[in-house]
Amino acid sequence: MDEDCTVYRTLDVIAKKWSLLVILSLHKGGGSNRYSQIKRDLKGITGKMLSARLKELEAEGVIRKSKDSLRGEVVCSYALTPGGDDLVEVIMGIKEWGLRWRGGSEKCGKTLCRYCR
C-alpha cells in the first residue's frame, strides 16, 4: 500500500495500541479529562505509553492540551478537537461491527453502553 494513501495515513494515527481507547476516555469524560483520569480509565496502560499516545494524538490534531494553574500547581487536561469528535463516531461504528460479527461481551451488549458514553 502506498504511504500517501488516505487509509494508510489514517491508520498510522489510530491503529496504534491505546489510541482509540484514549479518544474514547476523553469522550466519556464529556470531551475532556485530566491525565490521571485517563490513566484510571485505561487499566494496564503505562504512564510512558499514555504520555506517548497523548503527544501523538495532539500532534495529529485529534486532541488538544491545556494547562491551568490551581493554587500554584500546573494542571494539564486534554480535550477532543472536532476531528477527535468525528473519530468517536468511527469508534461507535467499529463497536457496531464487532457486536454484529465478533459477538459482544456482557459489558457491550448495547450499542451505546455506559462504558462507551
C-alpha positions as CSV (number, residue, x, y, z in Angstrom):
1,M,0.0,0.0,0.0
2,D,1.3,3.5,-0.9
3,E,2.3,5.7,2.1
4,D,0.3,8.5,0.5
5,C,-2.9,6.5,0.7
6,T,-5.5,8.2,2.9
7,V,-6.3,4.9,4.6
8,Y,-2.6,4.2,5.3
9,R,-2.1,7.6,6.8
10,T,-5.2,7.5,8.9
11,L,-4.4,4.0,10.3
12,D,-0.9,5.3,11.1
13,V,-2.7,7.6,13.6
14,I,-5.5,5.5,15.0
15,A,-4.2,1.9,14.7
16,K,-1.6,2.2,17.4
17,K,-2.4,0.4,20.6
18,W,-4.4,2.6,23.1
19,S,-5.1,5.4,20.6
20,L,-8.8,4.7,20.2
21,L,-9.2,4.0,23.9
22,V,-7.6,7.3,24.8
23,I,-10.1,9.1,22.5
24,L,-13.0,7.1,24.0
25,S,-11.8,8.0,27.5
26,L,-11.9,11.7,26.6
27,H,-15.4,11.2,25.1
28,K,-16.6,9.5,28.2
29,G,-15.3,12.5,30.2
30,G,-17.5,14.9,28.4
31,G,-14.9,15.7,25.8
32,S,-12.0,16.4,28.2
33,N,-10.2,14.7,31.0
34,R,-7.0,15.1,33.1
35,Y,-4.1,12.8,32.6
36,S,-4.8,11.0,35.9
37,Q,-8.4,10.2,34.9
38,I,-7.4,8.9,31.5
39,K,-4.8,6.6,33.2
40,R,-7.5,5.3,35.6
41,D,-9.9,4.6,32.7
42,L,-7.3,2.6,30.8
43,K,-6.3,-0.2,33.1
44,G,-3.0,-1.7,32.0
45,I,-1.5,1.3,30.2
46,T,1.8,2.6,31.5
47,G,2.5,6.2,32.1
48,K,5.1,6.3,29.4
49,M,2.8,4.8,26.9
50,L,-0.1,7.2,27.8
51,S,2.2,10.2,27.5
52,A,3.4,9.0,24.1
53,R,-0.1,8.5,22.8
54,L,-1.3,11.8,24.1
55,K,1.6,13.6,22.4
56,E,1.0,11.7,19.1
57,L,-2.7,12.5,19.1
58,E,-2.0,16.1,19.9
59,A,0.5,16.4,17.1
60,E,-2.1,14.9,14.7
61,G,-4.7,17.4,15.8
62,V,-7.1,14.8,17.3
63,I,-6.8,16.2,20.9
64,R,-5.6,19.5,22.4
65,K,-3.7,20.0,25.6
66,S,-4.4,22.9,28.0
67,K,-2.6,23.9,31.2
68,D,-4.2,25.7,34.1
69,S,-2.8,26.8,37.4
70,L,-4.6,25.8,40.5
71,R,-3.2,27.0,43.8
72,G,0.3,27.3,42.3
73,E,0.1,23.8,40.8
74,V,0.0,23.4,37.0
75,V,-2.8,21.0,35.9
76,C,-2.9,19.6,32.3
77,S,-6.1,18.5,30.7
78,Y,-6.8,17.0,27.3
79,A,-9.8,17.6,25.1
80,L,-11.1,16.3,21.8
81,T,-10.9,18.5,18.8
82,P,-13.7,18.5,16.2
83,G,-11.6,15.8,14.4
84,G,-11.4,13.8,17.6
85,D,-15.2,14.1,18.0
86,D,-15.6,12.7,14.5
87,L,-13.4,9.7,15.4
88,V,-15.8,8.9,18.2
89,E,-18.4,8.1,15.5
90,V,-15.8,5.8,13.8
91,I,-15.3,4.0,17.1
92,M,-19.0,3.5,17.5
93,G,-19.1,2.1,14.0
94,I,-16.3,-0.3,14.9
95,K,-18.2,-1.3,18.0
96,E,-21.4,-2.0,16.0
97,W,-19.4,-4.1,13.6
98,G,-17.9,-6.0,16.5
99,L,-21.3,-6.6,18.0
100,R,-22.6,-7.9,14.7
101,W,-19.7,-10.0,13.5
102,R,-17.5,-10.8,16.5
103,G,-20.0,-11.2,19.3
104,G,-20.3,-8.8,22.1
105,S,-19.3,-9.0,25.7
106,E,-21.8,-8.7,28.6
107,K,-20.5,-5.1,29.1
108,C,-21.0,-4.2,25.5
109,G,-24.5,-5.8,25.0
110,K,-25.9,-2.4,23.9
111,T,-24.6,-0.2,21.1
112,L,-24.2,2.8,23.5
113,C,-23.4,1.1,26.8
114,R,-22.3,3.1,29.8
115,Y,-18.7,2.1,29.0
116,C,-18.7,4.0,25.7
117,R,-20.7,7.0,26.5
